[in-house]
């Protein structure tokens, strides 16, 4: 794999566009002279401005982005797009200012126009839901590559163009970055792109300017209630993806009432998928075999269509994610028989999903999985999956996000206590909260759920994992939930370097379980 520098996420050969045409196209108010000026890119941050950029200033939590227009000008920006309040702040920068009532709402369409992403002929896949989005995007990418298709993706973990990748900072990039990425993919002759679409991406205009060929829905469960007033509001943010101005077709997993609501309330053609024998759906996934290193499944659809394959990942829910990816491909026009032939030739789906039930351990000693799950439903599903392959005890290490949805913490503690034989509570991104208070909430819920359970409190995550490892024997399973692919530990605004995957491997080597 080749790592790209951040600037390579933009097109390498941008085609300049006239600022005067931009102003006319979007009926923007002009303050200053733009005659003869051309723009080649868009930036929402003064720190990422490149010469020729349109700098977009929007209100932030602490300040207005337009206040940094002078820094953007120094970096080479040719103009500023902002609102009325921002125009006043940007005046001293010396740059011409284009004014619109809501610059963030305009950003997607403006970026699409500048980067000409409406000329991109690739098939666009969107995946939304509480859990499984990243996995489905990677599974789409893997199957497409096996089919010989040049593919790209953008996910919580990384942005990827073929074999090249950069680490992600947001689940879904801001519209300016997303359209630049797609323009770069067009240059690389990418033919299909999987995009992980969060609820926040929809409500904060990050995917504006795009119409997806197929949108997939995984599930909906308790999460992000710090951003949304209740589950109904959270659901409606997801439902927006299944409207004609966002997507042409949908594939919806209907294992829950939320999935059925998507089907009932969407305004695009949808195909349904279920993993339950009692549920009615167009497609059905049945798990045939669960092993520590793979899950084999059968997918059955209309007109007696069938595909049997395996995914090199743990758990029934990973098979469900793979099934969703396959049905999305079929709905976009790929032939199921061709997919089945390719997967049979290759011995299954050849996918790697960073930090999602990722096995860290070797052939000997306890099985160790690192997972990104940090919601009650994710805990429930992953614990069920590791229990299915455990010969001995299940030991779980986890913490909870600081400054995020606090209402899910009690459920997380209770589910961990019921699903694991041993629970080790540690710190996980306490941010500006008191980490001891977060741990106390988790432990109180665990003890209430299982009064005679075995619980340990180890604040330092390195020590916490080593405590779990000291309690484990051959045949036991350790599930370290939360950090997944991430490479930092955030405390009081400081991101301290820490990779659970690398540290766990080191601990296994120290214990003699890994060479």
Buried (B, 14 or more C-beta within 10 A) or exposed (E): EEEBEEEBBBBEEBEEBBBBEBBEEBEBEBBBEBEEBBBBBBBBBBEBBBEBBBBBBBBEEEEBBBBBBBBBBEBBBBBBBBBEEBBBBBBEBEBBBBBBEEBBBBBBBBBBBBBBBEEBEBBBBBBBBBBBBBBBBBBBBBBBBBBEBBBBBBBBBBBBBBEBBBEBEBBBBBBBBBBBBBBBBBEBEBBBBBBBBBBBBBBBBBBBBBBBBBBBBBBBBBBBBEBBEEBEBBBBBBBBBBBEEBBBBBBBBBBBEBBBBBBEEBEBEBBBBBBEEEBEBBBBBBBEEBEBEBBBBBBBBEEEBEBBBBBBBBBBBBBBBBBBBBBBBBBBEBEBEEBBEBBEEEEBBBBEBBBBBBBBBBEEBBBBBBBBBBBBBBBBBBBBBBBBBBEBBBBBBBBBBBEBBBEBBBBBBBBBBBBBBBBBBBBBBBBEBEBEEBBBBBBBBBBEBBEEBBBBBBBEBBEBBBBBBEBBEEEBBBBBBBBBBBBEBBBEEEEEEBBBBEBBBBBBEEBEBBE
